[in-house]
Amino acid sequence: MIRILAEQKIKKENIGKYHEIVKELVEKSRAEEGCILYDLDQSRDDETVHCFVELWKDEEAIAIHNSTEHFTRIVPLLGELLEEPGVVRTFNKVL
């Protein structure tokens, strides 16, 4: 299993629009065959900071996800709402 943590800082005035747009991405991503977990969390300390928490079956599932219509269409829209570039980290399960 592969975990992805993708942190983004959204411009404060764009938070509502971000939440509206991201709903479709979360719903459709959760329905993908190789998806085990796909959540979006908002920081308790800074409302502009959000983090996608994803768990995927394998590299193939991630590759398929990254090429889906909803991902390739929605992610650039979200990028326009950010304060700064996001940070994506991937992890392999140890225990």
Secondary structure, DSSP 8 states (H G I E B T S, - for coil): -EEEEEEEEE-GGGHHHHHHHHHHHHHHHHTSTTEEEEEEEE-SS-TTEEEEEEEESSHHHHHHHHTSHHHHHHHHHHHTTEEEEEEEEEEE---
